[in-house]
Structures are given as C-alpha cells and as structure tokens.
C-alpha cells in the first residue's frame, strides 16, 4: 500500500456539487463551513479524517455584488491548526473577522489531517489518508480526496492487497454515501484519475489492454 504525496496528484476524488454562488457574503461562507464540518463529522466517524490543519486561499473581495464583479485580492494562504473539541470554532471566527475587517473571502478551503488504516497486523494512523477541498467559485462544491491506495484490490504498483482492501474499502464507500445523504449535494460522475478507476463510490485498479493490473506508481 502507498500514500501518494499531494504534489503527485490524488489517487481518487469525489466531487459533490451544491448550487451556484451568487454573492460572497458571510451567510454563504457560513453555509460552506457548516457543510465542511458535516463532511468532517462523517469522515471522523469512520476514522478517515481527524482534521489538523485548515488552509484558506484564493481570496476575493466580499460583498453584495455579483461574484463575476468581485476582484481578486493578493493575499497569501492562511493555515490554521485545528484541534478537537474546538474543531471548527476558530475557523468560523477567523473567517467572520476577516470579512468584517478586510472584506475578503476565501474561494478555496482545504482540510488536512490523519486517518486510520486497518490491517490484520494492527491499525496505523497516517497523514493525508483522506482530505477535503471546498470551493466557492461558479458553484459551491466539496471534494473528498484520498492519497491512499488501500481501497484498491491491488496497490498502485500492481501488487495484490485483497485483505487490506477488504478491511478498508467499505468504510470509505459508506462515508461517501453518508456525506451525500447529509449534505444533499449531488455527486459528479465520471471524474478521472491517473491512478484508479472511479466508479460511483467505489474504486478499482487501472488495467493494461491485456487485462493485467497496471503499475501506476511512477505517474506524476
């Protein structure tokens, strides 16, 4: 099994879309943060994501004007450490403060942390098992992204790992289904990955033309 570095892309992504973004205001941003918190709650229940860091980026001028009329603001990313039980309380406060004081709005929110891989040898905690990206651009969407291949019957190197897949894949599938149910967002079908075949809430390995399992470990 492998944990892919984020700069090499993701093993798979599931994108849930909500509605179009009209204005960059606090009520809408608050809704974004609430939806992120709901997704985190589901993933934490299945021990897939225990958040550690929230990254706010791609700043725009906030206000009542249409999104298309808003202006980009040159401001560096802001990384905030989060810890239970406070969790997202500090993020809500920070975003509200920045809107009130600077009239700026983050178009992208990324939540990183750790998750549990189950194996017959015992459970292990790894970083970036699953993470979340929320965007408020043309539409509001939340992506659940994984850097791991433990959900696949074969590793990214094409090596058999049926037991590790059996112990982990169902957790991710159930979590994704619950996120769709709780948020009411619509799963965008047909997202492509360089590393795996994404089929609804399930993953399978990529294969060569002759049907054998592809070694994709060096892609990216």
Secondary structure as UniProt FT lines:
FT   HELIX           6..8
FT   STRAND          12..20
FT   HELIX           26..45
FT   TURN            46..47
FT   STRAND          50..61
FT   HELIX           67..69
FT   STRAND          78..81
FT   TURN            84..88
FT   HELIX           89..102
FT   STRAND          104..117
FT   TURN            120..121
FT   STRAND          124..127
FT   STRAND          130..136
FT   STRAND          139..146
FT   TURN            150..151
FT   TURN            156..157
FT   HELIX           162..183
FT   STRAND          186..187
FT   TURN            189..190
FT   STRAND          196..199
FT   TURN            200..201
FT   STRAND          202..205
FT   TURN            209..210
FT   TURN            217..218
//
